[in-house]
Amino acid sequence: MSRLIYLDYAATTPILPEISQAMIRCLSVEGDFGNPASQSHHYGWDAAKHIATSRQHVADLIHANPQEIIWTSGATESNNLAIKGTLDRYKNQNKHIITSKIEHKAVLDTCADLENLGFQVTYLQPELGTGVIHPEQVEQAIQPNTVLISLMMVNNEIGTLTDIQAIGLFAYQHQILFHVDAAQAAGKTEIDVHAMHIDLLSLSAHKIYGPKGIGALYVRQGIQKHIKTQIHGGGHEQGLRSGTLATHQIVGMGEACRLAKINLVEEQQRIQKFRNQFLTSLQALTPVKLNGHPTEHVANYLNVSFLGEQANSIFSAVKQVAAVSSGSACNSHHATQSHVLNALGLNEELAAHTVRFSFGAYTTDEHIETILYKVQFAINSKDFCVQLSAV
């Protein structure tokens, strides 16, 4: 059985060869396998140097200081630490949080848990069809007791960009902490935490060709003392996240961020050509509905719903040749409709024929042509069957 064409980079990315090689050098007895917390011999010192270099690479990608980078197990933990860590000091104080209906479950489920503890949460409704959260919506939702705004920079299902800089300015002017989930934004759009007035920002290595199981949380230096630790046991990471640091994984994330910064502009231009070509060709072949903003998006994601009588056949044909998603990877094991598509206003039938294509480093012209050929074949086969039934 031939392998499917991989177009699910939003779910996860393969590790680049140069990144895996750097990681391997931190695993064996001949390499730098030591515990970076061991500061009485060169094994620990060498590992600590790798940690420091990697921390600098992550900081460089988002224009932060290395002391503001806290290692975590991934964006889910980063989101939890950012939100719960911020709000822990406000227990039983009837405080208010602003987020949106199309956030990742790591944010939505965390906010739901906080509602059970007495916090108020406003879930902003995105613009139908595009998924845009307008800055004016955020400003209008601010209350005297609002203490945190948590929004993603790039939506993980439709790729729509949020105007983080404008929202960050509102948060700054109202002295409200601003958390941004940037797991899908890193390496795809420029991030400057200071220019954007971001206080906390979540990152994940496996979305940018690094390993799974490692992420980071940017915590602005001035607020670190106000964040409540969620994992205790040793006081690592500025006292915010205890646990022995996984040098090989951290090196992998550091290298991923270093390469992402170098390749960002060129890679976005390359992938945008695939996206434009693919969408234009699909529209020429069959009726499709674009889910997401037509211009305010990153190049990597294309979410479309197939329309008309042939929608089911085309949907099935695509699935036969390409590894794609009908929603986020975290939701794919559930039979229910994607909460993002629901918030965009898609009915059950449209959602059932919706595909998220996500392009990446190994996407080629041949991949696009193969999928388009499969779609064309499905359409022609259907037309042929219709002609036969009419005879």
C-alpha positions as a Markdown table, in Angstrom:
| # | Residue | x | y | z |
|---|---|---|---|---|
| 1 | Met | 0.0 | 0.0 | 0.0 |
| 2 | Ser | 1.5 | 3.4 | -1.0 |
| 3 | Arg | 1.8 | 6.1 | 1.6 |
| 4 | Leu | -0.7 | 9.0 | 1.4 |
| 5 | Ile | 0.5 | 12.4 | 0.4 |
| 6 | Tyr | 1.1 | 14.2 | 3.7 |
| 7 | Leu | -0.9 | 17.5 | 3.9 |
| 8 | Asp | -1.6 | 17.6 | 7.6 |
| 9 | Tyr | 1.3 | 19.8 | 8.8 |
| 10 | Ala | -1.1 | 21.7 | 11.1 |
| 11 | Ala | -1.5 | 18.5 | 13.1 |
| 12 | Thr | 2.3 | 17.8 | 13.3 |
| 13 | Thr | 5.4 | 18.1 | 11.3 |
| 14 | Pro | 8.3 | 15.7 | 10.7 |
| 15 | Ile | 11.6 | 16.5 | 12.3 |
| 16 | Leu | 14.1 | 18.0 | 9.9 |
| 17 | Pro | 17.2 | 15.8 | 9.4 |
| 18 | Glu | 19.6 | 18.5 | 10.8 |
| 19 | Ile | 17.3 | 18.8 | 13.9 |
| 20 | Ser | 17.2 | 15.1 | 14.6 |
| 21 | Gln | 21.0 | 14.9 | 14.3 |
| 22 | Ala | 21.5 | 17.7 | 16.8 |
| 23 | Met | 19.2 | 15.9 | 19.2 |
| 24 | Ile | 21.0 | 12.6 | 18.8 |
| 25 | Arg | 24.3 | 14.3 | 19.8 |
| 26 | Cys | 22.7 | 14.9 | 23.2 |
| 27 | Leu | 21.6 | 11.3 | 23.9 |
| 28 | Ser | 24.5 | 8.9 | 23.9 |
| 29 | Val | 27.5 | 8.5 | 26.2 |
| 30 | Glu | 29.8 | 10.0 | 23.6 |
| 31 | Gly | 27.5 | 13.1 | 23.4 |
| 32 | Asp | 26.2 | 15.8 | 25.8 |
| 33 | Phe | 23.7 | 13.6 | 27.7 |
| 34 | Gly | 24.3 | 15.1 | 31.1 |
| 35 | Asn | 21.8 | 16.7 | 33.5 |
| 36 | Pro | 22.0 | 20.5 | 32.9 |
| 37 | Ala | 21.2 | 21.0 | 36.6 |
| 38 | Ser | 24.4 | 19.1 | 37.5 |
| 39 | Gln | 26.9 | 22.0 | 37.9 |
| 40 | Ser | 29.8 | 20.1 | 39.5 |
| 41 | His | 31.3 | 18.6 | 36.3 |
| 42 | His | 31.6 | 19.2 | 32.6 |
| 43 | Tyr | 28.7 | 16.8 | 31.6 |
| 44 | Gly | 26.3 | 19.1 | 33.3 |
| 45 | Trp | 28.1 | 22.3 | 32.1 |
| 46 | Asp | 28.0 | 21.1 | 28.5 |
| 47 | Ala | 24.3 | 20.3 | 28.7 |
| 48 | Ala | 23.6 | 23.6 | 30.3 |
| 49 | Lys | 25.4 | 25.4 | 27.4 |
| 50 | His | 23.1 | 23.7 | 24.9 |
| 51 | Ile | 20.0 | 24.8 | 27.0 |
| 52 | Ala | 21.2 | 28.4 | 27.0 |
| 53 | Thr | 21.8 | 28.4 | 23.3 |
| 54 | Ser | 18.4 | 26.9 | 22.6 |
| 55 | Arg | 16.7 | 29.4 | 24.9 |
| 56 | Gln | 18.4 | 32.2 | 22.9 |
| 57 | His | 17.1 | 30.7 | 19.6 |
| 58 | Val | 13.5 | 30.6 | 20.9 |
| 59 | Ala | 13.8 | 34.1 | 22.3 |
| 60 | Asp | 15.2 | 35.4 | 19.0 |
| 61 | Leu | 12.2 | 34.0 | 17.0 |
| 62 | Ile | 9.8 | 36.1 | 19.0 |
| 63 | His | 12.0 | 39.0 | 19.9 |
| 64 | Ala | 12.2 | 38.2 | 23.6 |
| 65 | Asn | 14.9 | 38.0 | 26.2 |
| 66 | Pro | 16.2 | 34.4 | 26.9 |
| 67 | Gln | 15.3 | 34.8 | 30.6 |
| 68 | Glu | 11.7 | 35.1 | 29.6 |
| 69 | Ile | 11.5 | 31.6 | 28.0 |
| 70 | Ile | 10.2 | 28.9 | 30.2 |
| 71 | Trp | 10.4 | 25.3 | 29.0 |
| 72 | Thr | 7.3 | 23.2 | 29.1 |
| 73 | Ser | 6.1 | 19.9 | 27.6 |
| 74 | Gly | 4.2 | 21.7 | 24.8 |
| 75 | Ala | 1.7 | 24.3 | 24.0 |
| 76 | Thr | -1.1 | 22.6 | 26.0 |
| 77 | Glu | 1.0 | 22.9 | 29.2 |
| 78 | Ser | 2.1 | 26.4 | 28.2 |
| 79 | Asn | -1.6 | 27.5 | 27.8 |
| 80 | Asn | -2.5 | 25.9 | 31.2 |
| 81 | Leu | 0.4 | 27.5 | 33.0 |
| 82 | Ala | -0.3 | 30.9 | 31.4 |
| 83 | Ile | -4.0 | 31.0 | 32.2 |
| 84 | Lys | -4.2 | 29.1 | 35.5 |
| 85 | Gly | -0.9 | 30.5 | 36.7 |
| 86 | Thr | -2.2 | 34.0 | 36.1 |
| 87 | Leu | -5.6 | 33.5 | 37.6 |
| 88 | Asp | -4.6 | 31.5 | 40.7 |
| 89 | Arg | -4.1 | 34.6 | 42.7 |
| 90 | Tyr | -7.7 | 35.8 | 41.9 |
| 91 | Lys | -9.6 | 32.8 | 43.4 |
| 92 | Asn | -13.0 | 33.7 | 44.8 |
| 93 | Gln | -12.7 | 37.3 | 43.5 |
| 94 | Asn | -15.3 | 37.1 | 40.6 |
| 95 | Lys | -12.7 | 38.1 | 38.0 |
| 96 | His | -13.3 | 38.1 | 34.2 |
| 97 | Ile | -11.5 | 36.5 | 31.3 |
| 98 | Ile | -11.9 | 37.2 | 27.5 |
| 99 | Thr | -11.3 | 34.5 | 24.9 |
| 100 | Ser | -13.1 | 33.3 | 21.8 |
| 101 | Lys | -15.2 | 30.4 | 20.6 |
| 102 | Ile | -12.6 | 29.2 | 18.2 |
| 103 | Glu | -9.6 | 28.8 | 20.5 |
| 104 | His | -7.8 | 25.5 | 20.9 |
| 105 | Lys | -9.3 | 23.1 | 23.4 |
| 106 | Ala | -6.3 | 23.6 | 25.7 |
| 107 | Val | -7.6 | 27.2 | 26.2 |
| 108 | Leu | -11.4 | 26.5 | 26.1 |
| 109 | Asp | -11.3 | 23.5 | 28.5 |
| 110 | Thr | -9.0 | 25.5 | 30.9 |
| 111 | Cys | -11.5 | 28.4 | 30.8 |
| 112 | Ala | -14.4 | 26.1 | 31.4 |
| 113 | Asp | -12.6 | 24.7 | 34.4 |
| 114 | Leu | -12.1 | 28.2 | 35.7 |
| 115 | Glu | -15.8 | 29.0 | 35.3 |
| 116 | Asn | -16.4 | 26.1 | 37.7 |
| 117 | Leu | -14.2 | 28.0 | 40.2 |
| 118 | Gly | -16.2 | 31.2 | 39.9 |
| 119 | Phe | -14.5 | 33.1 | 37.1 |
| 120 | Gln | -16.5 | 34.8 | 34.4 |
| 121 | Val | -15.6 | 34.1 | 30.8 |
| 122 | Thr | -16.6 | 35.9 | 27.7 |
| 123 | Tyr | -16.4 | 33.8 | 24.5 |
| 124 | Leu | -16.2 | 36.1 | 21.6 |
| 125 | Gln | -18.1 | 35.2 | 18.4 |
| 126 | Pro | -15.9 | 35.3 | 15.3 |
| 127 | Glu | -17.0 | 36.8 | 12.1 |
| 128 | Leu | -19.1 | 34.2 | 10.2 |
| 129 | Gly | -17.2 | 32.6 | 7.4 |
| 130 | Thr | -13.8 | 34.2 | 8.0 |
| 131 | Gly | -13.2 | 33.4 | 11.7 |
| 132 | Val | -11.9 | 37.0 | 12.3 |
| 133 | Ile | -11.9 | 38.3 | 15.9 |
| 134 | His | -12.0 | 42.0 | 15.5 |
| 135 | Pro | -10.1 | 44.2 | 18.0 |
| 136 | Glu | -13.2 | 46.3 | 18.6 |
| 137 | Gln | -15.0 | 43.2 | 19.9 |
| 138 | Val | -12.3 | 42.6 | 22.4 |
| 139 | Glu | -12.3 | 46.2 | 23.6 |
| 140 | Gln | -16.1 | 46.2 | 23.9 |
| 141 | Ala | -15.9 | 43.0 | 26.0 |
| 142 | Ile | -13.6 | 44.5 | 28.6 |
| 143 | Gln | -15.1 | 44.9 | 32.0 |
| 144 | Pro | -13.8 | 46.6 | 35.2 |
| 145 | Asn | -13.0 | 43.1 | 36.6 |
| 146 | Thr | -11.2 | 41.8 | 33.4 |
| 147 | Val | -7.8 | 40.4 | 34.3 |
| 148 | Leu | -6.8 | 38.3 | 31.3 |
| 149 | Ile | -7.3 | 38.2 | 27.5 |
| 150 | Ser | -6.4 | 34.9 | 25.8 |
| 151 | Leu | -6.5 | 34.6 | 22.0 |
| 152 | Met | -4.6 | 32.6 | 19.4 |
| 153 | Met | -2.6 | 34.4 | 16.7 |
| 154 | Val | -3.3 | 31.9 | 14.0 |
| 155 | Asn | -6.3 | 29.6 | 14.1 |
| 156 | Asn | -5.3 | 25.9 | 13.9 |
| 157 | Glu | -8.2 | 24.9 | 11.6 |
| 158 | Ile | -8.6 | 27.7 | 9.1 |
| 159 | Gly | -5.3 | 29.6 | 9.4 |
| 160 | Thr | -7.0 | 33.0 | 9.9 |
| 161 | Leu | -4.7 | 35.7 | 11.5 |
| 162 | Thr | -5.8 | 37.7 | 14.5 |
| 163 | Asp | -4.7 | 41.3 | 14.8 |
| 164 | Ile | -2.7 | 40.7 | 17.9 |
| 165 | Gln | -0.9 | 44.0 | 17.9 |
| 166 | Ala | -4.1 | 46.0 | 18.0 |
| 167 | Ile | -5.6 | 43.8 | 20.7 |
| 168 | Gly | -2.3 | 43.9 | 22.7 |
| 169 | Leu | -2.5 | 47.7 | 22.7 |
| 170 | Phe | -6.0 | 47.6 | 24.1 |
| 171 | Ala | -4.9 | 45.2 | 26.8 |
| 172 | Tyr | -1.9 | 47.4 | 27.6 |
| 173 | Gln | -4.0 | 50.5 | 27.8 |
| 174 | His | -6.5 | 48.8 | 30.2 |
| 175 | Gln | -3.7 | 47.1 | 32.2 |
| 176 | Ile | -5.0 | 43.7 | 31.4 |
| 177 | Leu | -2.6 | 40.7 | 31.0 |
| 178 | Phe | -2.6 | 39.4 | 27.4 |
| 179 | His | -1.9 | 35.7 | 26.6 |
| 180 | Val | -1.4 | 34.5 | 23.0 |
| 181 | Asp | -1.4 | 30.9 | 21.8 |
| 182 | Ala | 1.2 | 31.1 | 19.0 |
| 183 | Ala | 1.6 | 27.4 | 18.4 |
| 184 | Gln | 0.4 | 27.7 | 14.8 |
| 185 | Ala | 1.9 | 31.1 | 14.2 |
| 186 | Ala | 5.6 | 30.5 | 15.0 |
| 187 | Gly | 7.7 | 30.2 | 11.9 |
| 188 | Lys | 4.7 | 31.4 | 9.7 |
| 189 | Thr | 4.3 | 35.0 | 10.6 |
| 190 | Glu | 6.5 | 37.6 | 12.4 |
| 191 | Ile | 6.1 | 37.7 | 16.2 |
| 192 | Asp | 7.4 | 40.5 | 18.3 |
| 193 | Val | 6.2 | 40.1 | 21.9 |
| 194 | His | 7.2 | 43.6 | 22.9 |
| 195 | Ala | 5.8 | 45.5 | 19.9 |
| 196 | Met | 2.6 | 43.5 | 20.3 |
| 197 | His | 2.3 | 44.1 | 24.0 |
| 198 | Ile | 2.1 | 40.3 | 24.7 |
| 199 | Asp | 2.6 | 39.2 | 28.3 |
| 200 | Leu | 2.5 | 35.5 | 27.8 |
| 201 | Leu | 2.9 | 33.4 | 24.7 |
| 202 | Ser | 2.7 | 29.7 | 24.1 |
| 203 | Leu | 4.9 | 27.8 | 21.6 |
| 204 | Ser | 5.2 | 24.1 | 20.5 |
| 205 | Ala | 8.2 | 22.5 | 18.8 |
| 206 | His | 6.4 | 19.8 | 16.8 |
| 207 | Lys | 4.5 | 22.5 | 14.8 |
| 208 | Ile | 7.8 | 23.8 | 13.4 |
| 209 | Tyr | 9.7 | 20.6 | 12.5 |
| 210 | Gly | 10.9 | 20.0 | 16.0 |
| 211 | Pro | 10.2 | 17.1 | 18.4 |
| 212 | Lys | 6.9 | 16.3 | 20.2 |
| 213 | Gly | 6.8 | 16.7 | 24.0 |
| 214 | Ile | 8.6 | 20.0 | 24.2 |
| 215 | Gly | 7.3 | 23.6 | 24.1 |
| 216 | Ala | 7.9 | 26.9 | 25.8 |
| 217 | Leu | 6.0 | 29.7 | 27.4 |
| 218 | Tyr | 7.2 | 33.3 | 27.1 |
| 219 | Val | 6.5 | 35.1 | 30.3 |
| 220 | Arg | 7.3 | 38.8 | 30.4 |
| 221 | Gln | 10.0 | 39.4 | 33.0 |
| 222 | Gly | 8.0 | 41.9 | 34.9 |
| 223 | Ile | 5.2 | 39.5 | 35.7 |
| 224 | Gln | 7.0 | 36.3 | 36.4 |
| 225 | Lys | 6.8 | 36.7 | 40.1 |
| 226 | His | 3.0 | 36.9 | 39.8 |
| 227 | Ile | 2.5 | 33.6 | 38.0 |
| 228 | Lys | 1.6 | 30.7 | 40.2 |
| 229 | Thr | 3.7 | 27.6 | 39.6 |
| 230 | Gln | 1.6 | 24.6 | 38.5 |
| 231 | Ile | 4.3 | 21.9 | 38.7 |
| 232 | His | 6.5 | 21.9 | 41.8 |
| 233 | Gly | 9.7 | 20.0 | 42.7 |
| 234 | Gly | 13.0 | 21.7 | 42.4 |
| 235 | Gly | 12.4 | 25.3 | 41.4 |
| 236 | His | 13.6 | 25.0 | 37.8 |
| 237 | Glu | 12.7 | 27.6 | 35.1 |
| 238 | Gln | 12.7 | 30.7 | 37.2 |
| 239 | Gly | 10.7 | 28.7 | 39.7 |
| 240 | Leu | 7.7 | 28.4 | 37.3 |
| 241 | Arg | 8.1 | 24.9 | 36.1 |
| 242 | Ser | 10.0 | 22.1 | 37.9 |
| 243 | Gly | 11.5 | 19.0 | 36.4 |
| 244 | Thr | 14.7 | 17.8 | 34.9 |
| 245 | Leu | 15.2 | 19.5 | 31.5 |
| 246 | Ala | 15.2 | 17.2 | 28.5 |
| 247 | Thr | 18.3 | 18.5 | 26.8 |
| 248 | His | 17.8 | 16.6 | 23.5 |
| 249 | Gln | 14.2 | 17.9 | 23.1 |
| 250 | Ile | 15.2 | 21.4 | 24.0 |
| 251 | Val | 18.0 | 21.4 | 21.5 |
| 252 | Gly | 15.5 | 20.2 | 18.9 |
| 253 | Met | 13.2 | 23.0 | 19.7 |
| 254 | Gly | 16.0 | 25.5 | 19.7 |
| 255 | Glu | 17.2 | 24.4 | 16.3 |
| 256 | Ala | 13.6 | 24.4 | 15.0 |
| 257 | Cys | 13.2 | 28.0 | 16.0 |
| 258 | Arg | 16.6 | 29.0 | 14.6 |
| 259 | Leu | 15.7 | 27.5 | 11.2 |
| 260 | Ala | 12.2 | 28.9 | 11.3 |
| 261 | Lys | 13.5 | 32.4 | 11.7 |
| 262 | Ile | 15.9 | 32.0 | 8.8 |
| 263 | Asn | 13.4 | 30.4 | 6.4 |
| 264 | Leu | 10.2 | 32.2 | 7.4 |
| 265 | Val | 9.8 | 34.7 | 4.5 |
| 266 | Glu | 11.0 | 32.4 | 1.7 |
| 267 | Glu | 9.0 | 29.4 | 2.9 |
| 268 | Gln | 5.8 | 31.5 | 3.2 |
| 269 | Gln | 6.2 | 32.7 | -0.4 |
| 270 | Arg | 6.8 | 29.2 | -1.6 |
| 271 | Ile | 3.8 | 27.7 | 0.2 |
| 272 | Gln | 1.6 | 30.6 | -0.8 |
| 273 | Lys | 2.1 | 29.6 | -4.4 |
| 274 | Phe | 0.9 | 26.1 | -3.7 |
| 275 | Arg | -2.1 | 27.4 | -1.8 |
| 276 | Asn | -3.1 | 29.8 | -4.6 |
| 277 | Gln | -2.6 | 27.2 | -7.3 |
| 278 | Phe | -4.5 | 24.6 | -5.4 |
| 279 | Leu | -7.5 | 26.8 | -4.5 |
| 280 | Thr | -7.8 | 28.3 | -8.0 |
| 281 | Ser | -7.6 | 24.8 | -9.6 |
| 282 | Leu | -10.2 | 23.4 | -7.2 |
| 283 | Gln | -12.6 | 26.3 | -7.8 |
| 284 | Ala | -12.2 | 25.6 | -11.6 |
| 285 | Leu | -13.1 | 21.9 | -11.1 |
| 286 | Thr | -15.9 | 22.0 | -8.6 |
| 287 | Pro | -17.9 | 24.4 | -6.3 |
| 288 | Val | -16.1 | 25.0 | -3.0 |
| 289 | Lys | -16.6 | 27.3 | -0.1 |
| 290 | Leu | -13.5 | 28.8 | 1.5 |
| 291 | Asn | -13.5 | 28.8 | 5.3 |
| 292 | Gly | -11.3 | 31.5 | 6.7 |
| 293 | His | -10.3 | 35.0 | 5.6 |
| 294 | Pro | -9.3 | 35.3 | 1.9 |
| 295 | Thr | -6.3 | 37.5 | 2.7 |
| 296 | Glu | -5.7 | 37.7 | 6.5 |
| 297 | His | -4.2 | 34.2 | 6.8 |
| 298 | Val | -0.9 | 32.3 | 6.9 |
| 299 | Ala | 0.0 | 30.4 | 3.7 |
| 300 | Asn | 0.1 | 27.0 | 5.3 |
| 301 | Tyr | -3.6 | 26.3 | 5.7 |
| 302 | Leu | -6.5 | 25.9 | 3.3 |
| 303 | Asn | -9.9 | 24.9 | 4.7 |
| 304 | Val | -12.6 | 24.3 | 2.2 |
| 305 | Ser | -16.1 | 22.7 | 2.0 |
| 306 | Phe | -17.1 | 20.8 | -1.1 |
| 307 | Leu | -20.5 | 21.8 | -2.4 |
| 308 | Gly | -23.1 | 20.2 | -4.6 |
| 309 | Glu | -24.2 | 16.7 | -5.5 |
| 310 | Gln | -20.6 | 15.5 | -6.0 |
| 311 | Ala | -19.3 | 16.7 | -2.6 |
| 312 | Asn | -19.3 | 13.3 | -1.0 |
| 313 | Ser | -17.5 | 11.7 | -3.9 |
| 314 | Ile | -14.8 | 14.4 | -4.1 |
| 315 | Phe | -14.4 | 14.3 | -0.3 |
| 316 | Ser | -13.8 | 10.5 | -0.4 |
| 317 | Ala | -11.4 | 10.8 | -3.4 |
| 318 | Val | -9.2 | 13.3 | -1.5 |
| 319 | Lys | -9.1 | 11.1 | 1.5 |
| 320 | Gln | -8.0 | 8.2 | -0.6 |
| 321 | Val | -4.8 | 10.0 | -1.8 |
| 322 | Ala | -3.9 | 12.5 | 0.9 |
| 323 | Ala | -3.5 | 12.6 | 4.6 |
| 324 | Val | -5.7 | 15.6 | 5.5 |
| 325 | Ser | -7.9 | 16.5 | 8.4 |
| 326 | Ser | -11.5 | 17.4 | 8.9 |
| 327 | Gly | -10.6 | 19.5 | 11.9 |
| 328 | Ser | -7.8 | 19.8 | 14.5 |
| 329 | Ala | -5.8 | 16.7 | 15.5 |
| 330 | Cys | -7.0 | 17.1 | 19.1 |
| 331 | Asn | -10.7 | 16.8 | 17.9 |
| 332 | Ser | -10.3 | 14.1 | 15.2 |
| 333 | His | -11.2 | 11.3 | 17.6 |
| 334 | His | -14.6 | 12.9 | 18.3 |
| 335 | Ala | -17.6 | 12.3 | 16.1 |
| 336 | Thr | -19.0 | 15.7 | 16.8 |
| 337 | Gln | -18.7 | 18.7 | 14.4 |
| 338 | Ser | -15.6 | 20.9 | 14.8 |
| 339 | His | -16.4 | 23.8 | 17.2 |
| 340 | Val | -14.5 | 26.1 | 14.9 |
| 341 | Leu | -16.6 | 25.2 | 11.9 |
| 342 | Asn | -19.7 | 25.5 | 14.0 |
| 343 | Ala | -18.7 | 29.0 | 15.2 |
| 344 | Leu | -18.1 | 30.0 | 11.5 |
| 345 | Gly | -21.7 | 29.1 | 10.8 |
| 346 | Leu | -21.3 | 25.9 | 8.8 |
| 347 | Asn | -24.2 | 23.5 | 9.0 |
| 348 | Glu | -23.8 | 19.8 | 9.5 |
| 349 | Glu | -23.8 | 18.9 | 5.8 |
| 350 | Leu | -21.2 | 21.4 | 5.0 |
| 351 | Ala | -19.0 | 20.4 | 7.9 |
| 352 | Ala | -19.2 | 16.8 | 6.8 |
| 353 | His | -17.6 | 17.7 | 3.5 |
| 354 | Thr | -15.0 | 20.0 | 4.9 |
| 355 | Val | -11.2 | 19.4 | 4.5 |
| 356 | Arg | -8.3 | 21.2 | 6.1 |
| 357 | Phe | -5.3 | 21.0 | 3.8 |
| 358 | Ser | -2.1 | 22.1 | 5.5 |
| 359 | Phe | 1.1 | 22.5 | 3.5 |
| 360 | Gly | 4.7 | 22.3 | 4.6 |
| 361 | Ala | 8.4 | 21.7 | 3.9 |
| 362 | Tyr | 8.0 | 18.6 | 1.8 |
| 363 | Thr | 4.9 | 19.6 | -0.2 |
| 364 | Thr | 5.7 | 19.6 | -4.0 |
| 365 | Asp | 4.0 | 20.5 | -7.2 |
| 366 | Glu | 3.5 | 16.8 | -7.9 |
| 367 | His | 1.5 | 16.4 | -4.7 |
| 368 | Ile | -0.9 | 19.2 | -5.7 |
| 369 | Glu | -1.2 | 17.8 | -9.2 |
| 370 | Thr | -1.9 | 14.3 | -7.9 |
| 371 | Ile | -4.8 | 15.5 | -5.7 |
| 372 | Leu | -6.3 | 17.6 | -8.4 |
| 373 | Tyr | -6.1 | 14.6 | -10.8 |
| 374 | Lys | -7.9 | 12.5 | -8.2 |
| 375 | Val | -10.7 | 15.2 | -7.8 |
| 376 | Gln | -11.0 | 15.4 | -11.6 |
| 377 | Phe | -11.3 | 11.6 | -11.9 |
| 378 | Ala | -14.0 | 11.5 | -9.2 |
| 379 | Ile | -16.0 | 14.2 | -11.1 |
| 380 | Asn | -15.6 | 12.5 | -14.4 |
| 381 | Ser | -16.6 | 9.1 | -13.0 |
| 382 | Lys | -19.7 | 10.6 | -11.5 |
| 383 | Asp | -20.6 | 12.3 | -14.7 |
| 384 | Phe | -20.1 | 9.1 | -16.6 |
| 385 | Cys | -22.4 | 7.2 | -14.2 |
| 386 | Val | -25.1 | 9.9 | -14.6 |
| 387 | Gln | -24.8 | 9.6 | -18.4 |
| 388 | Leu | -25.2 | 5.8 | -18.2 |
| 389 | Ser | -28.3 | 6.0 | -16.0 |
| 390 | Ala | -29.9 | 8.4 | -18.5 |
| 391 | Val | -29.5 | 5.9 | -21.4 |
